[in-house]
Amino acid sequence: MTTLNSPVPAAPATDPLEKFFAVIPAGGVGTRLWPLSRAAAPKFLHDLTGSGSTLIRATYDRLEALSGNNVMVVTGDAHRDAVCRQLPELSDDDLVLESEPKDSGAAIGLAAAILYLRDPATIMGSFAADQVISPVETFQDAVREAIYTAATGKIVTIGIKPTHASTGFGYIRTGASLDVPGAPSAHAVVKFVEKPSEEVAEQYLASGDYNWNAGMFVAPVELMLRHLKANEPVLYDGLMEIARAWDTPDRVAVKNRIWPTLPKIAIDYAVAEPAADAGDVAVIPANFSWDDVGDFAAIARLNNAREVDAVTVLGEVGRVFTEDSSGIVVTDTKRVIALIGIQDVVVVDTPDALLVTTREHSQLVKKAVDGLKAKGQTDVL
Amino acid sequence: MTTLNSPVPAAPATDPLEKFFAVIPAGGVGTRLWPLSRAAAPKFLHDLTGSGSTLIRATYDRLEALSGNNVMVVTGDAHRDAVCRQLPELSDDDLVLESEPKDSGAAIGLAAAILYLRDPATIMGSFAADQVISPVETFQDAVREAIYTAATGKIVTIGIKPTHASTGFGYIRTGASLDVPGAPSAHAVVKFVEKPSEEVAEQYLASGDYNWNAGMFVAPVELMLRHLKANEPVLYDGLMEIARAWDTPDRVAVKNRIWPTLPKIAIDYAVAEPAADAGDVAVIPANFSWDDVGDFAAIARLNNAREVDAVTVLGEVGRVFTEDSSGIVVTDTKRVIALIGIQDVVVVDTPDALLVTTREHSQLVKKAVDGLKAKGQTDVL
């Protein structure tokens, strides 16, 4: 068996694209989209763009041109059936079910470990299940460049060229251009930086040296695991133990025994930041639009073609009646909804819970969820 | 058989209170309270005050001290079962069912005709089923004075002493004091006037000569019918024909034959205004508070003790969560409703329709109903 203590294999003569395997972490409830998104029906299981596809299905479709059916999904136990309905192509062996959330270090690390033991030359790419990206071709071009760059022994993040001084994203400080065949955009990464103040964000934007960190990366699984082992040896050992049992009859028993004991840490701290410090991280700055659908204002942005007067509707447009109103209606019921003389309103109508807020306050929805939790009304969360 | 062409009987020596029979017209959808109030569940079948009683039940209870079970209800065919559930005391003989709405002239006129043929000395009092009145004792005192005044041969309206220059009500111009034993407040009525402009309303208020017309009146049925016959002979003849069949096995057949042919006219035009011109109308100015629950702002006024923060809730308070919000929530579902950072909002939540508007715009709800009708969505109207 190949282990990490063996010498790193020489870069294969094969096209790196053939070694690509996409990993889709599908976690996170999307609390700021309550009551549409909730524990039992998280964000990635909804069609938030009116495209006819759920976000996870759209993520899969976006990757398929590069990965074919080489796709692994990591999600909660509770979402098994829903994910399988969305992705009927997905093999059981490529569906990692978490019995409890353990943060991205464990989720992505386990995928890396399983893929490593199947083929140590695998290049993984991690893409969250709940992002909206367009145009798809620009995204795919960037991922292709990232795969070529990863094949040179880098963890390659895909940076989004900033269009404004956002304080809502982390940034990537970009270094020198790298000379990678097939990846003309590849640059070194100097470091990752946290969400900045407005003033700092303005400086970042003006300098041209920073890209938004969209949390997407492509990397040799071997390199991922090497950094994970160095930084989080307990997590690494546990994940490798599960991975060794994965493609055997012991998969479930071992996973159930080990998973609850794993430390919780984000992949950023466990791998990406230390790897950047070690000079092992590259970036492909890319020019596609990217939205993590963080709140209902985002839903309005992404659905602005579906307006009834000045009201953006996600759901059954024909049952929405408006008079002198503006805002957003999200409905997954068959109810008639009438808005009369109300501006910038956000109405989210579900069978067991109704939210009414404003566009301006839609970031505060998390408060409602916390409040309902405190009142013990967890049935609708 | 007594007929109107017989000489008017002399006032009986009995106490006029013994001749009193209350009539409750229960019509009108209450469109401005949609979607709570609607064709299948009109305003009077709701508890809009949080008292635990529907408006029609509260109307019955308010009258019972004076009328006992001498109460007649006029309502639509469709509301038969609901009204009987609300008023189990009601005799079938005292429930007038309209196969189609024919306005108040026919509804109140038929009640007068039936009561007249049972006992021509009856004094009827007509009180709409969807009003909120308090204190009840002050109301009852006014009705009692009205009965004594009616016994002297007057149609007696109960006027509400105005508290502000409302442009939403009709007014009654009050004349000289009448000398009626047991009715010290009785005054002659000079005339009824339509809803005034703001300027005119200010003059009315300043003069002290005007009272709001609440549409409540008490009158000898014989006098009612005499004016009806003079002003609307076709309507009068039709109503008398139904009334003659009422307490016989032919009731339904005759009603079904005649009712659809009756002219539509408000009792104000058919009786009250011509009677006032003839000097036959008196008024008891009264000091109770009176609300016809015309819109959701009224519901907030009437339920201001039931607040969650600054949000008035009519319905299940425990399922409403608010954060930095104000306004009104009316719910007859079990859904959780969360309001976040939204001011002066009106949310009306029913199983098949949802209204979101503002307190300021709640008078415009009729527009939504008209709009939905135009869209063919009559299932929720």
Interface residues (C-beta under 8 A of the other chain):
Chain A: W34 P35 R319 F321 E323 D324 K334 R335 V336 I337 A338 L339 I340 G341 I342 V345 V347 D349 P351 D352 A353 L354 L355 V356 T357 T358 E360 H361 S362 L364 V365 K367 A368 G371 L372 K375 Q377 V380
Chain B: W34 P35 R319 F321 E323 D324 K334 R335 V336 I337 A338 L339 I340 G341 I342 V345 V347 D349 P351 D352 A353 L354 L355 V356 T357 T358 E360 H361 S362 L364 V365 K367 A368 G371 L372 K375 Q377 V380
